[in-house]
Amino acid sequence: MSKADWIKAAQEQKQPELMHMIMTACKKPGDFVADPRLLSYLGNRRELLKVLDFGCGLGRNCIGIARFSDKWEVMGYDLTPMIERAHRYIPSTTTDKDILDRIYLTDSMQTAVEEYRPDVALACFCLQHIDKSELLDILPWMGDHIPKLIVSGRTWMDDGTLDAFALVEACGWRITKTHERDASNPLGEHRVVEYASPASHRI
């Protein structure tokens, strides 16, 4: 969807329909495949890695992460309604016990961040849906516990004005690499940025 299309939808759609668009990216859930380029940014697939899928939705990227490397495990975090859907969706998509055994789901940020202690967090098209005040509270706290963050998504947030990446950087996360996407991408202004946590470069 273009920026104008999304803002129009956000203004006109009823909340259930809008949430369906967010969860499915306007696709049938079964049609979604995790982008292998995005997964490769998380780390070395031959080494043990604990990944946090922040804002995991139905858990589609959780499946992709666990499938990408048999040495990786993933914790999917989202709000309770999403996690309830993920608990149903993930087993319906794969029966591979090894993959399922390396996927964990929670609606508790305390569990996802402080107890799980991930090596890297992936925020894929979720920061754009969170209020600025909440992000300014969450992101510094995450930076105290997670050394690396991958943010994938459009630059503009749901209100069409704020820049999600600028908010991440305002919270002290330092850019280590930027991956520009195809300018013809219908989502527009789509970037993937790798960040080092504020804690990693404090003096």
PELINHU-V32805 format. One record per run of one state. SS is the DSSP state (@ for helix, = for strand, . for the rest). FROM is the first residue (numbers start at 1). LEN is the number of residues. If there is no record, write none. Layout:
SS_FROM_LEN / SS_FROM_LEN
This chain:
._1_2 / @_3_10 / ._13_2 / @_15_10 / ._25_4 / @_29_3 / ._32_4 / @_36_5 / ._41_8 / =_49_6 / ._55_5 / @_60_9 / ._69_3 / =_72_6 / ._78_2 / @_80_14 / ._94_3 / @_97_5 / ._102_1 / =_103_4 / ._107_2 / @_109_7 / ._116_4 / =_120_5 / ._125_2 / @_127_3 / ._130_2 / @_132_12 / ._144_4 / =_148_7 / ._155_1 / =_156_1 / ._157_6 / =_163_1 / @_164_7 / ._171_3 / =_174_7 / ._181_9 / =_190_7 / ._197_1 / @_198_4 / ._202_2
